Amino acid sequence: MDMIPTLETRRLYLKPLELKFADDIFAYASLDSMSKYTVWPTHQSIEDSQSFITFCNVRYDSGRFYDWALVLKGVQNEQKVIGTCGLPNIIPESREGEIGFVVSPEFSKQGYAVEAALKVIDFAFDNLDLLRIIAKIATQNITSSKVAQKLGMKNNRIIKNGLHNHTGVYDLNLFVLERPLEFKENS
């Protein structure tokens, strides 16, 4: 887990996931509305949230997986987790990473997803030397699509039946953000 640094934004700490965050994660991951367009099912128990954290911690060592807890600054001794943001799938051969983000409904539409994702994108370009970031977002997931657009991502195409999960089958918008040219020239 030493590979996953803590990152900081104006209002958030992005910290590697720890078991002590399970209660906060369960608070939003147990809501059916939160997992409708995700690859993970609704958490039925605190053990599901603990298993998710353990799964992330095991994957950290691969170098192809980065996921951070979004921790509010100045709240509950800076331990209040309001969501996650990360790069759950990195393809080193093509220098591409897929970004994902989840923010508790209590804190949604306040700019936290954009703030965290911008920091993760900077990390990906600066530290992982990636050339592009993609996001696969269900076409019905308007809120996440708006976040992708605010990040400067372009809707590249639709992937028909791209998501098969516990609630159904969904088409996906494939959003793409290319690394700025000044970064590429230094590569």
Summary of the structure (lengths in Angstrom):
residues: 187
radius of gyration: 15.8
end to end distance: 26.6
largest distance: 48.4
contacts: 567
relative contact order: 0.15
helix: 35%
strand: 34%
